[in-house]
């Protein structure tokens, strides 16, 4: 029977299964959310907007996505859950209609030097298999091409029992790895300037060591002065060859120092293990300054920075080694792989082509696979994580994105919009936290949180369409169509910073004069060389204050007061007013509540189940010993002062009995960057990305410098906050500073006195200065992509 002849069935009644088309949230109270309830449509693109700190991330990441992940983890056995992160249930009454959540956030990828773009995306793993199959000469399995596997061999007798008899057999083994033995797969070697470690004209007893933390009388110092390997009264410069070797390079050995068993090792070996093996960004500022001064990192002379052994570099396909392939720009590597035609590895080549094409499609074709993952910006890291999702066959999944436009030129935002819509059109739910109007415009559904930030936020101000948001009267609705206008007059430079023949990364022998005494914006498409030009050419040191995109490192004990140094004058003021020690007013020191050790909560570990945090019954979450809370300053105890918002604390320390100029100055800077609503004792881990960026900016504003270099300061900022940032930049310039801003936001470009535009493309297609001049000249000529988008933005 043909299809036409079949009797027509009456339309079936809709299945109950098709009615579950909403994610329902009722009574969400995570962080600053105020018992909110809302319904989010599935298989649609929903954009969450609101001022920075209004509760967007608390709702999307800490409530919806966190509960989805927790429920998925619970489907595994207790044994498997023991190896997984334990997640607590969010503070919410009802979460209904959840689907599997895939989170694509802005968190930087690991800063381990062994992690590269290739290892993070599995492209390296596929290349290693490819070279192990097709490379000539054949040198071994895929691990022979891995810079994380060392070559080792060994032999010896193996004893085992067989048939009641003990038998010995000689066995040998050999593993061929691809790790360069000189740099151990790191690509660079460190060279220590011994003159920065000690003064060789002095003896150890005269205080020869100049390393931070090695003070005479301290355990680190006594380890060397009392080791017995050399005379501590003898100047280091007069040590014999053996004494000098024992002092600097002696292998670890146990000995007693001051009656206590300790491990003695040469000074250089000890520093390499204790300091140089750590991520420099994780070090304390004074230790990092010492490392910058005493240590130089140079490309490994044996492998040329490729991390690979000579054997791995010798095996080639069509004249290209795996080191050459990883060093290529990914767009070029994709073309090379596309030309390979070998039926025996056809499935592998297909998968590799798909991954490499995804890089180009998402706007990262300018990267190379050897690029260390820790050097990627937040926006680049987020897009690298997206690569796994582009070719996925999964549907009915919830994708959660955190400001996917960060680090993107206006030209690239349209491409990102198309990718998000493609994910939606495959039948997925896409939730996006975003500030940019260009991305808000593509939303099927918009949720606006606010009305303010911190305690003034946490409510749903609007739910509906983009057109409805425009006419809603909310802060976002009012500012959605805001456009910064060009300045009528621009400032004249007071000098210039000459950059000559810059070749860092993809820069093509760039020479340019950066004007001083004005607001200078450096722009261009992602990957055009902006950061390479400024961070690689503007000398760090006296007079230059650099605020990059690096994440703030802090635990739940860290807060704005500790991070900015505000707690020091506050503690001193309390101590002076009450005639006691300043250490009493630190929850991390003598003033801590003895029951919770100053944490304010008691953490109970429940193995594979989520741990329970309960408010300390003794201090009631105030973190301080009851005796400390008896001491007052201006009628407030230390816990009440730390609970104050910045704006209230600024008034408190500005006048009256608690007047404190040092604390007032720091609080003034925090208010200037728009953090007036944040409590000075709020844990850093609860601050949003935009709040952390501004906290870092406020801290650096206290430094004495003539030139400020800011890297995308609008990241995480709401449209209404950008205007406040522009006012802050103007005040910095008017006070005599020079401000250089690396930025994509058209409002900052329009407000600039001078623009330097790099391009015309990314990677080896960029690295040139394609325009320098005033914003008005850029708009009039429209010589570049930036000029076209800026002209459209200001309505020309």
C-alpha positions in Angstrom: 0.0 0.0 0.0 1.4 3.4 -1.0 1.7 6.2 1.4 -1.1 8.1 -0.4 -3.5 5.1 -0.1 -3.1 4.7 3.7 -6.1 5.8 5.7 -5.4 9.1 7.5 -5.1 8.8 11.2 -6.8 11.5 13.3 -4.2 13.8 14.9 -3.0 12.3 18.2 -3.6 14.1 21.4 -0.5 15.8 22.7 1.6 13.6 24.9 2.1 14.5 28.5 5.8 14.2 27.9 5.7 17.3 25.5 4.2 19.5 28.2 7.5 19.8 30.2 8.7 22.9 28.3 9.6 25.2 31.2 12.4 25.3 33.8 10.6 26.4 36.9 12.4 28.2 39.8 10.6 28.9 43.0 12.0 30.5 46.1 15.6 31.0 45.1 17.7 32.6 47.9 21.3 31.9 46.9 23.7 34.7 47.8 21.7 38.0 47.3 18.6 36.5 45.6 15.4 37.6 47.4 13.2 34.5 47.3 12.6 34.9 43.5 10.4 32.7 41.3 10.4 32.6 37.5 9.8 30.3 34.6 12.3 29.9 31.8 11.3 28.5 28.4 13.2 25.4 27.2 14.7 25.1 23.7 14.9 28.9 23.6 17.8 31.4 24.0 17.2 33.3 27.3 19.4 36.3 28.2 19.9 37.3 31.8 20.8 41.0 32.2 21.2 43.5 35.1 23.8 45.6 36.7 27.0 43.9 37.9 26.3 42.2 41.2 22.5 42.1 40.7 22.3 38.3 41.1 22.6 37.0 37.5 25.4 34.5 38.2 23.7 33.5 41.5 20.6 32.5 39.7 22.1 30.9 36.5 25.3 29.3 37.8 24.9 28.9 41.5 21.2 27.8 41.4 20.1 26.3 38.0 23.4 24.9 36.7 24.7 23.9 40.2 21.5 21.8 40.9 21.6 20.2 37.5 25.2 19.1 38.0 24.5 17.9 41.6 21.6 15.7 40.4 23.7 14.2 37.7 26.5 13.4 40.1 24.0 11.6 42.4 23.3 9.1 39.6 26.8 7.7 40.1 27.7 5.1 42.7 28.9 6.2 46.1 32.4 4.9 45.2 32.6 7.1 42.0 31.1 10.1 43.9 34.0 9.9 46.3 36.3 11.0 43.5 34.0 13.9 42.3 33.6 17.4 43.7 30.9 17.5 46.3 28.2 20.0 45.6 25.7 21.4 48.1 22.0 21.8 47.2 21.4 25.5 46.3 19.1 27.5 48.6 15.9 27.2 46.6 12.5 25.7 47.4 11.6 24.1 44.0 13.7 23.5 40.8 11.6 21.7 38.2 12.2 20.8 34.6 16.0 20.8 34.7 18.0 19.2 31.9 21.7 18.3 31.8 23.7 21.5 32.1 26.9 22.1 30.3 28.7 25.2 31.8 31.0 27.3 29.6 32.4 29.9 31.9 35.1 32.5 31.8 37.4 30.8 34.4 41.0 30.9 33.3 42.3 27.5 32.2 45.0 26.0 34.4 48.2 27.9 34.5 50.3 24.7 34.6 53.1 25.2 31.9 52.4 21.6 30.6 48.8 22.6 29.7 48.5 24.0 26.1 45.7 24.8 23.7 46.4 21.4 22.1 46.2 19.4 25.3 43.1 21.2 26.5 41.1 20.4 23.3 42.4 16.9 22.6 43.9 18.1 19.3 47.4 17.1 20.5 46.2 13.6 21.4 45.0 13.1 17.8 48.1 14.6 16.3 50.3 12.2 18.4 48.3 9.2 17.1 48.6 10.6 13.5 52.4 10.9 13.7 52.8 7.5 15.4 51.0 5.9 12.4 52.4 8.0 9.5 55.6 9.7 10.7 58.9 8.7 9.2 61.1 7.4 10.7 58.7 5.5 12.9 59.9 6.1 16.5 57.1 4.5 18.6 53.6 4.7 20.0 51.7 8.0 20.5 53.4 8.6 23.9 56.8 9.0 22.0 55.3 12.3 20.8 54.1 13.5 24.2 56.1 16.1 26.0 54.5 14.9 29.3 56.0 11.4 29.1 59.7 10.9 29.8 61.9 8.2 28.3 62.9 5.7 30.9 64.3 2.2 30.9 65.3 -0.3 33.6 66.2 -3.9 34.3 66.3 -6.2 37.3 65.4 -9.5 38.9 61.7 -10.3 39.5 60.8 -12.9 42.2 57.5 -14.8 42.0 56.1 -18.1 43.1 55.1 -20.8 40.6 54.0 -24.3 41.5 55.1 -23.9 45.1 58.6 -22.9 44.1 60.2 -19.4 44.2 61.6 -18.4 40.9 63.7 -15.5 39.9 63.7 -14.1 36.4 65.5 -11.1 34.8 63.1 -8.6 33.3 63.8 -5.3 31.6 61.4 -2.5 30.4 61.7 0.6 28.3 59.3 3.5 27.7 59.9 5.9 24.8 58.5 9.3 25.7 58.6 12.6 23.8 59.7 14.8 26.8 62.8 17.0 26.3 65.1 15.8 29.1 66.7 19.3 29.5 63.5 21.3 30.3 61.3 18.3 31.3 58.7 19.3 28.8 58.2 22.8 30.0 59.8 24.6 27.0 61.9 26.9 29.0 64.7 26.8 31.6 65.3 29.1 34.5 68.6 30.8 35.1 69.1 32.3 38.6 71.2 35.4 39.2 73.2 34.4 42.2 74.0 38.0 43.0 70.3 38.5 43.9 70.4 35.6 46.4 73.3 36.7 48.6 76.1 39.2 49.1 79.3 37.2 48.6 81.4 39.8 50.4 79.6 38.9 53.6 79.5 35.7 55.7 76.3 33.9 56.6 76.6 35.1 60.2 76.8 38.7 58.8 73.5 38.3 57.0 74.6 37.5 53.5 71.3 36.0 52.3 69.0 38.6 50.6 66.1 36.3 49.8 62.6 37.3 51.2 61.8 35.2 54.3 65.5 34.2 55.0 66.2 36.5 57.9 69.1 35.8 60.4 67.7 33.7 63.3 64.9 32.2 61.3 64.7 28.5 60.5 65.3 28.9 56.8 68.4 30.9 57.5 69.7 28.6 60.3 69.5 25.6 57.9 72.5 27.1 56.1 74.3 28.9 58.9 74.3 25.8 61.1 74.6 23.0 58.5 78.3 22.3 59.2 79.2 22.0 55.6 81.1 25.3 55.6 82.3 28.0 58.1 79.4 30.5 58.7 81.9 33.2 59.5 83.7 32.9 56.2 82.6 35.3 53.4 80.7 33.3 50.7 83.0 34.7 48.0 85.9 32.8 49.7 84.2 29.4 49.8 86.2 26.6 48.2 84.7 24.8 45.1 83.3 22.0 47.3 81.9 24.4 49.9 80.2 26.5 47.2 78.7 23.3 45.7 77.4 22.2 49.1 76.0 25.6 49.7 74.2 25.9 46.3 73.6 22.4 44.9 73.9 19.8 47.6 71.4 16.9 47.3 68.7 16.7 50.0 69.9 15.1 53.2 68.4 14.8 56.7 70.2 16.4 59.6 69.5 18.0 63.0 69.4 21.8 63.2 68.7 23.2 66.7 67.7 19.8 67.9 65.0 19.4 65.2 65.3 17.0 62.3 65.3 18.9 59.0 66.1 18.3 55.4 69.1 20.3 54.1 69.5 20.9 50.4 71.5 23.4 48.3 70.1 26.9 48.2 69.4 26.8 44.5 67.6 23.4 44.7 65.5 24.7 47.6 64.4 27.8 45.7 63.6 25.8 42.6 61.4 23.5 44.6 59.7 26.0 47.0 59.3 29.1 44.7 60.1 28.5 41.0 57.9 25.4 40.6 54.8 27.5 41.6 52.6 29.7 39.4 54.1 33.2 39.6 50.6 34.7 39.8 50.0 32.7 43.0 53.0 34.1 44.8 52.8 37.0 47.3 53.7 40.3 45.7 57.1 40.7 47.4 58.1 37.1 46.5 57.0 37.7 42.9 59.1 40.8 42.8 62.1 38.8 44.0 61.5 36.1 41.3 61.2 38.8 38.6 64.5 40.3 39.8 66.5 37.1 40.4 65.2 34.7 37.8 65.3 34.8 34.0 63.3 32.3 31.9 64.8 31.5 28.6 63.7 29.1 25.8 65.2 25.7 26.3 68.4 25.5 24.1 68.0 21.7 23.5 64.5 21.7 22.1 64.1 25.3 21.0 61.1 25.7 23.3 59.1 22.9 21.5 59.2 20.8 24.7 59.9 17.7 22.6 62.8 15.3 22.5 65.1 15.1 19.4 63.5 11.8 18.4 60.0 13.2 18.4 61.2 16.1 16.3 62.9 13.9 13.8 59.7 12.0 12.7 57.9 13.9 10.0 54.9 13.7 7.6 55.5 15.4 4.3 58.4 17.3 5.8 56.5 18.5 8.8 57.3 17.4 12.4 54.8 17.4 15.3 56.6 20.4 16.7 56.2 22.2 13.4 52.5 21.3 13.3 51.9 22.6 16.9 53.7 25.9 16.1 51.6 26.6 13.0 48.7 29.0 13.2 45.6 26.7 13.6 44.0 28.0 10.4 47.2 27.0 8.5 47.3 23.7 10.3 43.7 22.9 9.3 44.7 23.4 5.6 47.7 21.1 6.0 45.6 18.4 7.6 42.9 18.8 4.9 45.6 18.0 2.3 46.5 14.6 3.9 44.8 11.7 2.2 45.5 8.4 4.0 42.6 5.8 4.1 44.2 3.9 7.0 43.7 6.9 9.3 40.6 8.4 7.7 38.4 8.5 10.9 41.2 10.2 12.8 41.8 12.8 10.1 38.0 13.5 10.0 37.9 14.1 13.7 41.0 16.2 13.7 39.7 18.4 10.8 36.5 18.9 12.7 38.3 20.2 15.8 40.6 22.5 13.9 37.8 23.9 11.7 35.9 24.6 15.0 38.8 26.8 16.1 38.5 28.9 12.9 34.7 29.0 13.0 34.7 30.3 16.6 37.3 33.0 15.8 40.4 31.4 17.3 42.1 30.4 14.1 45.0 32.7 15.0 46.1 30.6 18.0 48.6 27.8 17.8 48.3 24.4 19.6 51.6 25.0 21.5 50.2 28.2 23.1 50.2 27.7 27.0 46.6 27.5 28.2 47.4 29.9 31.1 48.2 32.7 28.7 44.7 32.8 27.2 42.4 35.6 28.1 39.1 34.9 29.8 37.2 35.3 26.5 39.6 33.1 24.6 39.5 30.4 27.4 35.7 30.4 27.2 35.7 30.0 23.4 38.2 27.1 23.6 35.8 25.4 26.0 33.0 25.9 23.4 34.9 24.0 20.8 33.9 20.6 22.4 30.2 21.6 22.0 30.1 22.8 18.4 30.1 19.4 16.8 28.1 17.7 19.6 25.1 15.5 18.6 23.5 16.1 22.0 20.1 17.8 22.1 17.8 18.9 24.9 20.8 20.0 26.8 21.0 23.3 28.8 24.1 25.3 27.7 25.1 28.0 30.2 27.4 30.9 29.0 29.0 33.6 31.1 29.4 36.7 28.9 30.6 35.0 25.7 31.3 38.4 24.1 34.1 39.2 26.5 37.3 40.0 24.5 35.4 40.1 21.2 35.6 42.9 18.7 32.1 44.1 17.5 33.0 42.3 14.2 33.3 39.0 16.0 30.1 39.3 18.1 27.9 38.5 15.1 29.7 35.2 14.6 29.3 34.4 18.3 25.5 35.1 18.0 25.2 32.7 15.1 26.9 29.9 17.1 24.6 30.4 20.0 21.5 30.4 17.8 22.8 27.2 16.1 23.0 25.5 19.5 19.5 26.6 20.2 18.1 25.5 16.9 19.4 21.9 17.5 16.8 21.7 20.3 18.9 23.0 23.2 18.1 25.4 26.0 20.7 28.3 26.0 21.1 30.5 29.0 23.4 33.5 28.6 24.5 36.0 31.2 25.3 39.1 29.1 25.6 43.0 29.1 26.2 43.7 25.4 23.1 45.1 23.5 24.1 43.2 20.4 23.7 39.8 22.2 20.6 40.8 24.3 18.9 41.6 20.9 19.0 37.9 19.8 17.3 36.6 23.0 13.9 34.8 22.6 13.3 35.6 26.3 15.0 38.2 28.6 15.2 38.1 32.4 16.4 41.4 34.0 17.6 41.3 37.6 18.1 44.2 39.9 17.1 46.9 40.5 20.5 47.6 42.0 23.5 45.6 43.1 24.4 43.6 46.2 21.6 43.9 48.8 19.8 46.4 46.5 19.5 43.6 43.9 18.4 40.0 43.8 14.9 40.6 42.4 13.4 39.9 39.0 12.6 43.4 37.5 11.4 42.1 34.1 10.6 38.9 32.2 9.6 38.9 28.5 10.8 39.9 25.1 13.6 42.4 24.1 10.9 44.8 22.8 9.2 44.6 26.2 12.5 45.2 28.0 13.0 48.4 26.0 9.7 49.9 27.2 10.0 48.4 30.7 11.6 51.4 32.5 14.2 49.2 34.2 17.8 50.3 34.4 18.7 47.9 31.6 15.7 49.0 29.5 16.6 52.6 29.9 20.2 52.2 28.9 19.7 49.5 26.2 19.9 52.1 23.4 22.5 54.3 25.0 25.2 55.5 22.7 28.3 57.4 23.7 29.0 60.4 21.5 32.3 61.7 20.3 34.1 64.4 22.4 33.8 67.9 20.9 37.4 68.5 21.7 40.2 66.0 22.4 43.1 66.6 24.8 46.5 67.4 23.4 49.3 64.9 24.4 52.0 66.0 26.9 54.6 63.6 25.5 54.9 60.3 23.8 56.0 56.7 24.6 58.0 55.4 21.7 57.7 51.8 20.7 60.2 50.7 18.1 60.4 47.5 16.0 58.1 45.5 18.3 58.0 41.8 17.3 56.4 40.1 20.3 54.2 37.1 19.2 52.5 38.2 15.9 53.7 41.8 15.7 55.3 42.6 12.4 58.1 45.0 13.2 55.7 47.6 14.7 56.9 51.1 15.5 54.3 53.5 16.9 54.2 56.5 19.3 51.7 56.2 22.2 50.7 59.7 23.3 51.0 60.5 27.0 48.8 62.7 29.1 45.6 61.6 27.3 43.1 58.7 27.1 44.6 56.4 24.4 42.6 53.4 23.3 44.3 50.4 21.6 41.8 48.3 19.7 41.5 45.7 16.9 40.0 42.3 16.3 40.7 39.5 18.8 44.2 38.2 18.1 45.4 41.3 16.2 48.3 41.9 18.7 46.9 44.6 21.1 48.1 42.9 24.3 51.4 41.9 22.7 52.0 45.5 21.7 51.2 47.1 25.1 52.2 44.5 27.6 55.2 43.4 25.6 56.5 46.8 24.9 55.5 49.1 27.7 58.2 48.5 30.4 56.8 47.4 33.7 58.4 49.1 36.7 58.5 52.5 38.1 55.7 54.7 37.0 53.7 52.1 35.2 50.6 50.6 36.8 49.2 47.6 34.9 45.7 46.2 35.5 45.4 43.0 33.5 42.6 40.4 33.3 44.1 38.0 35.7 41.7 36.5 38.2 41.8 37.6 41.9 43.2 34.8 44.0 41.5 34.5 47.4 39.9 32.1 49.8 36.6 32.4 51.6 38.5 34.2 54.4 39.6 36.9 51.9 37.4 40.0 51.5 37.7 43.6 50.1 39.1 44.8 53.4 42.0 42.3 53.4 42.6 42.5 49.6 42.9 46.3 49.4 44.9 46.7 52.7 41.9 48.5 54.3 41.9 46.2 57.3 45.4 47.4 58.4 44.3 51.0 59.3 41.0 49.7 60.7 42.8 47.3 63.0 45.3 50.0 64.1 42.4 52.5 64.8 40.6 49.9 67.0 43.8 49.0 68.8 44.7 52.7 69.4 41.2 53.5 70.6 41.1 50.6 73.1 44.8 50.3 74.1 45.2 46.7 72.9 47.0 44.8 70.1 45.9 45.2 66.5 46.1 41.4 66.0 43.0 41.0 68.2 40.9 42.6 65.4 41.8 40.0 62.7 39.6 36.9 62.3 42.6 35.1 60.9 44.8 35.8 64.0 44.4 36.3 67.7 40.8 37.7 67.5 39.3 34.6 65.9 36.4 32.8 67.5 38.0 29.7 69.1 35.1 27.5 68.0 35.1 28.2 64.3 38.7 29.6 64.0 37.4 32.8 62.6 35.5 31.2 59.6 32.0 32.1 61.0 30.7 28.7 60.0 31.4 25.1 61.0 32.1 22.8 58.0 31.1 19.1 58.4 32.6 16.8 55.8 30.2 14.0 54.8 32.6 12.1 52.4 30.9 11.6 49.0 27.9 13.7 50.1 27.8 17.5 50.1 29.4 18.9 53.2 27.2 20.9 55.6 28.1 24.5 56.7 26.3 25.6 59.8 26.6 29.1 61.4 28.9 29.0 64.4 26.7 28.9 67.6 29.4 30.6 69.7 30.0 33.8 67.6 26.8 33.6 65.6 28.7 34.0 62.3 30.5 37.2 63.5 33.9 35.4 63.3 35.4 37.1 66.3 35.9 36.1 70.0 33.2 37.6 72.2 35.8 39.5 74.2 37.0 41.3 71.1 33.5 42.5 70.3 33.5 44.4 73.6 36.0 46.9 72.1 34.3 49.7 70.2 35.3 52.4 67.7 32.8 55.2 67.1 30.2 53.1 68.8 30.7 50.1 66.5 32.5 46.8 67.1 34.8 45.2 64.5 32.2 42.8 63.1 29.7 45.7 62.6 32.3 47.7 60.8 33.1 44.8 58.5 29.4 44.3 57.7 29.1 47.9 56.5 28.8 48.7 52.7 31.6 50.7 51.3 29.6 53.9 51.0 28.5 53.7 54.7 32.0 52.9 55.8 33.4 55.8 53.9 31.1 58.2 55.8 31.9 56.4 59.1 35.7 56.9 58.7 35.4 60.3 57.1 34.1 62.2 60.2 33.5 61.9 63.9 35.3 59.8 66.5 36.2 57.1 63.9 37.8 59.6 61.4 40.7 57.8 59.7 42.3 59.4 56.5 44.0 56.2 55.4 40.9 54.0 55.5 38.8 56.9 54.1 41.1 57.1 51.0 40.9 53.4 50.2 37.1 53.4 50.6 36.9 56.5 48.4 38.7 54.6 45.6 36.3 51.6 46.0 33.3 54.0 45.7 34.9 55.6 42.6 34.9 52.4 40.7 31.2 51.7 41.6 31.6 49.3 44.5 29.8 51.5 47.1 27.2 48.7 47.7 29.7 45.9 48.5 30.2 45.0 52.2 33.9 45.5 53.1 33.9 42.1 54.9 32.1 40.1 52.1 34.1 37.0 51.0 35.9 37.5 47.7 34.5 34.2 46.4 31.0 35.7 46.4 31.9 38.7 44.2 31.0 38.6 40.5 33.6 38.8 37.7 32.8 42.5 37.1 33.1 43.3 40.8 36.5 41.5 41.1 37.8 43.5 38.0 36.8 46.8 39.6 38.2 45.8 43.0 41.5 45.2 41.3 41.3 48.5 39.6 40.5 50.3 42.8 43.6 48.7 44.5 45.9 49.7 41.7 44.6 53.3 41.8 46.3 53.7 45.1 49.7 53.0 43.5 51.9 55.9 42.5 52.3 55.8 38.8 52.2 58.2 35.9 51.0 55.6 33.3 48.0 53.4 33.8 47.6 50.4 31.4 44.1 48.8 31.6 43.2 45.6 29.8 39.4 45.6 28.9 38.1 47.4 32.0 34.5 47.1 30.7 34.5 43.3 31.1 31.5 42.4 33.3 30.2 46.0 33.4 26.5 46.8 32.8 25.6 49.6 30.3 24.8 51.9 33.1 28.2 51.3 34.8 30.3 52.0 31.6 29.4 55.7 31.9 30.7 55.7 35.5 34.0 54.0 34.2 34.4 56.7 31.5 34.1 59.4 34.2 36.7 57.6 36.3 39.1 57.4 33.3 38.6 61.1 32.7 39.4 61.9 36.3 42.6 59.9 36.1 43.7 61.8 32.9 42.7 65.2 34.4 44.8 64.5 37.4 47.9 64.3 35.2 48.0 60.5 34.5 48.4 58.9 31.1 45.8 56.1 30.5 46.3 53.4 27.9 43.2 51.2 27.5 43.1 47.9 25.5 39.4 47.8 24.7 36.7 46.6 22.2 33.7 48.6 23.7 32.6 51.3 21.2 31.7 53.7 24.1 35.3 53.7 25.3 36.6 54.2 21.7 34.2 57.1 21.2 35.4 58.7 24.4 39.1 58.4 23.6 41.5 61.2 22.7 43.5 58.9 20.5 43.0 55.5 18.9 45.6 53.0 17.8 43.9 50.3 15.7 45.7 47.0 15.0 44.9 44.4 12.3 43.7 44.1 9.7 43.0 40.5 10.8 44.2 38.1 13.5 47.3 36.0 14.0 49.7 36.3 11.0 47.0 38.4 9.2 47.3 41.0 11.9 50.2 42.5 13.9 50.2 45.9 12.0 49.1 49.4 13.0 46.2 50.0 10.5 45.2 53.4 11.9 46.3 56.0 14.5 44.5 59.2 15.1 41.4 60.7 16.7 38.0 58.8 16.9 36.6 61.5 14.6 39.2 60.8 11.9 38.6 57.0 12.2 34.9 57.5 11.7 35.3 59.9 8.8 37.7 57.6 6.9 36.3 54.2 8.0 39.5 52.6 6.9 39.2 49.5 9.1 36.6 47.1 10.5 36.8 49.1 13.8 36.1 52.3 11.9 33.0 50.8 10.3 31.5 49.5 13.5 32.4 52.7 15.5 30.7 54.8 12.8 27.6 52.6 13.0 27.6 52.9 16.8 27.6 56.7 16.9 25.2 56.9 14.0 27.4 58.2 11.3 
